Amino acid sequence: SRFGKYMDINFDFKGDPTGGHINNYLLEKSRILQQQPGERNFHAFYQLLLGASDALLDSLHLCRDPEAYRFTKEGARNNCSGSDQANHKAVQEAMKVIGFSPEEMDSVYKILAAILHLGNVNFVTSEDALKTENEELISSLAELTSTEAENLLDTLLHRTVAAGGGEVIQKALSINEASYARDACAKAFYERLFCWIVARINNVIEVKNYNARLHGKNTVIGVLDIYGFEIFDTNSFEQFCINYCNEKLQQL
């Protein structure tokens, strides 16, 4: 799952589950950018690329090849989760059962596609000015994120700095700065999507209008699930936080 979670499971006086709540934290966002040998990116990307219909992929400007995208290329041949096609269908059915509307599901797919396209955005310098290599890719990104292509391009190539006196200055980014900002944006996209999905599920499974006098005693069991301590060749601050949290929990 690559994220920590604390779950409350509610039971009625007969011991039957009546609902619950999920708190998520420490999502492994760095997996978006790179994976360890033998591993792959989040399953959602591969399930979308390999399990979605041709019509859906066309609408998202995607091809059915994980190796065509920088974020999924490394793990394209590492599949330990069974059939991505079958899992894509299972996830679709699960989302329908939870109550996701067709529009919400389309939005999820658009954001996943936008992340994949964002990873393929490359920057070059031309006459001391920074620009993107593929303008068509920017158009696809703008369509998927419901933004204007000019505004999106401006965001990718520049940053704004607040100067004294309320003055706002726009400064061009270097290739390294633009690449870092692009990757940070991709991680932020995925985290916000993930948190929104968890909140959407909580809205459905939470116990509502519970009255102890009418429904009897309510029992709650808390379940904590966190992944183990890991050390990689390159460890980010995010991984440090995960390991620190894990060690503290082990000391309880």
C-alpha positions in Angstrom: 0.0 0.0 0.0 3.0 2.3 0.6 1.3 4.5 3.1 0.6 4.5 6.9 -3.0 4.3 8.1 -4.9 4.2 11.3 -8.4 2.8 11.0 -11.3 2.9 13.4 -13.8 0.0 12.9 -17.2 0.5 14.6 -19.3 -2.4 15.9 -22.9 -2.4 17.3 -24.0 -4.2 20.4 -24.3 -7.5 18.5 -20.7 -7.3 17.2 -21.6 -6.5 13.6 -19.5 -3.8 11.9 -21.4 -0.6 11.3 -18.8 1.7 9.8 -15.3 3.1 10.2 -12.9 5.9 9.5 -9.4 5.9 7.9 -6.6 8.3 8.8 -3.8 8.2 6.3 -0.3 9.6 6.6 3.3 9.3 5.3 2.3 8.4 1.7 5.5 7.3 -0.1 5.3 10.1 -2.7 9.0 9.5 -3.8 7.8 6.3 -5.5 6.3 8.5 -8.2 9.7 9.5 -9.3 11.8 6.4 -8.8 11.6 2.8 -7.6 14.0 0.3 -6.1 15.3 -2.5 -8.3 12.6 -5.2 -8.8 9.8 -2.8 -7.8 7.5 -0.6 -9.7 5.4 2.6 -9.4 1.9 2.7 -7.8 -0.3 0.0 -9.4 -2.9 2.5 -10.4 -0.7 3.8 -13.3 -0.1 0.3 -14.8 -3.8 -0.7 -14.3 -4.9 2.4 -16.2 -2.4 1.9 -19.1 -3.0 -1.9 -19.5 -6.6 -2.3 -18.3 -8.4 0.8 -19.6 -10.4 0.7 -22.9 -8.9 2.1 -26.1 -11.5 4.9 -26.1 -10.5 6.0 -22.5 -6.8 5.9 -23.3 -7.4 8.0 -26.5 -9.4 10.6 -24.5 -6.4 10.8 -22.0 -3.8 11.0 -24.8 -2.1 7.8 -23.5 -0.7 4.8 -25.2 -0.8 1.2 -23.9 2.9 1.0 -23.1 4.2 1.7 -19.6 7.8 2.0 -21.0 6.7 5.1 -22.9 6.5 7.2 -19.7 9.3 8.1 -17.4 7.5 7.5 -14.2 6.5 3.9 -15.2 9.4 2.9 -17.4 11.6 1.4 -14.6 8.9 -0.9 -13.3 7.2 -1.8 -16.5 8.3 -5.4 -16.4 8.0 -5.9 -12.7 4.5 -7.1 -12.0 3.9 -9.1 -8.8 0.2 -8.2 -8.4 -1.4 -10.4 -11.0 -3.3 -9.2 -14.0 -3.4 -5.4 -14.3 -6.4 -5.7 -16.6 -8.4 -7.7 -14.1 -7.3 -5.5 -11.2 -8.3 -2.4 -13.2 -11.8 -3.8 -13.6 -11.9 -4.8 -9.9 -11.0 -1.3 -8.8 -13.6 0.2 -11.1 -16.3 -2.1 -9.6 -15.1 -1.2 -6.1 -15.4 2.5 -6.8 -18.9 2.1 -8.1 -19.9 0.1 -5.0 -18.4 2.9 -2.7 -20.5 5.4 -4.6 -18.0 7.2 -7.0 -19.9 8.9 -9.8 -18.8 8.4 -13.4 -17.7 12.0 -13.4 -15.5 11.5 -10.3 -14.0 8.3 -11.8 -13.2 10.2 -15.0 -11.5 12.9 -12.9 -9.3 10.3 -11.2 -8.2 8.9 -14.5 -7.5 12.4 -15.8 -5.2 13.2 -12.9 -3.4 9.9 -13.2 -2.9 10.6 -16.9 -1.7 14.2 -16.2 0.9 12.8 -13.8 2.2 10.4 -16.5 2.4 13.2 -19.1 4.0 15.6 -16.6 6.9 13.1 -16.1 7.6 13.3 -19.8 7.9 17.0 -19.9 11.5 17.9 -20.7 13.2 21.3 -20.7 15.8 22.8 -23.1 17.4 26.2 -23.4 17.1 28.2 -26.6 18.9 31.5 -27.0 19.3 31.7 -23.2 15.5 31.1 -22.7 14.0 28.0 -21.1 11.3 26.2 -23.0 9.7 22.7 -23.2 10.6 20.2 -25.9 7.1 19.1 -26.8 4.3 21.8 -27.0 1.7 19.1 -27.9 2.3 17.5 -24.5 1.6 20.8 -22.8 -1.7 21.1 -24.7 -2.7 17.6 -23.5 -1.7 18.5 -19.9 -3.8 21.7 -20.1 -6.8 19.8 -21.4 -6.6 17.1 -18.6 -6.1 19.7 -15.8 -8.7 22.1 -17.2 -6.2 25.0 -17.4 -5.1 27.3 -20.1 -1.9 26.1 -22.0 -0.3 29.5 -21.7 -0.8 29.6 -17.9 0.5 26.0 -17.5 3.6 26.7 -19.5 4.2 29.9 -17.6 4.0 28.0 -14.3 6.4 25.3 -15.5 9.0 27.8 -16.7 8.8 30.6 -14.1 8.3 31.3 -10.5 7.0 34.4 -8.8 8.9 36.2 -6.0 7.3 38.7 -3.6 9.6 41.7 -3.3 9.4 44.6 -0.9 6.5 47.0 -1.1 4.1 44.3 -2.4 5.9 44.1 -5.7 5.7 40.6 -7.4 8.6 39.6 -9.7 8.5 36.8 -12.2 11.8 34.9 -12.5 12.8 32.3 -15.1 13.8 28.9 -13.9 16.9 27.0 -14.8 16.7 23.5 -16.3 17.4 21.9 -12.9 15.0 24.2 -11.1 12.2 23.5 -13.6 12.8 19.7 -13.4 12.7 19.8 -9.6 9.4 21.8 -9.7 7.9 19.4 -12.3 8.7 16.4 -10.1 7.4 18.1 -7.0 4.2 19.0 -8.8 3.7 15.4 -9.9 4.1 14.2 -6.3 1.7 16.8 -5.0 -0.9 15.8 -7.7 -0.8 12.2 -6.5 -0.9 13.0 -2.8 -3.9 15.3 -3.2 -5.7 12.7 -5.3 -4.9 10.0 -2.8 -6.1 12.1 0.2 -9.3 13.0 -1.7 -10.1 9.4 -2.4 -9.6 8.5 1.3 -11.9 11.4 2.3 -14.5 10.3 -0.2 -14.4 6.7 1.2 -14.7 8.0 4.7 -17.7 10.0 3.8 -19.5 6.7 2.9 -18.3 4.4 5.6 -18.5 6.7 8.6 -21.2 5.9 11.2 -23.9 8.5 10.8 -26.8 9.5 13.2 -25.7 7.0 15.8 -27.7 7.2 19.1 -26.6 4.9 21.9 -30.1 4.9 23.5 -31.6 3.7 20.2 -28.8 1.5 18.8 -27.2 0.2 21.9 -23.5 0.2 22.9 -21.0 1.2 20.2 -17.6 -0.6 20.3 -14.6 0.7 18.4 -11.4 -1.2 17.4 -8.4 0.8 16.3 -6.0 -0.8 13.7 -2.6 0.8 13.0 -0.8 -0.3 9.8 2.6 1.1 8.8 5.3 -0.3 6.6 8.7 -1.3 7.9 12.0 0.4 8.3 13.8 0.8 4.9 17.2 2.2 3.8 17.7 3.0 0.1 20.7 4.0 -1.9 19.3 7.5 -1.9 17.1 8.4 1.1 14.9 11.5 1.0 13.7 13.5 4.0 10.3 11.8 3.4 12.0 8.4 4.0 13.7 9.7 7.1 10.3 10.7 8.5 8.9 7.2 7.7 11.8 5.5 9.4 11.7 7.8 12.4 8.0 7.2 12.9 8.5 3.4 12.6 11.2 3.4 15.2 9.2 5.4 17.7 6.2 3.0 17.2 8.5 0.0 17.9 9.6 1.6 21.2 6.0 1.9 22.5 
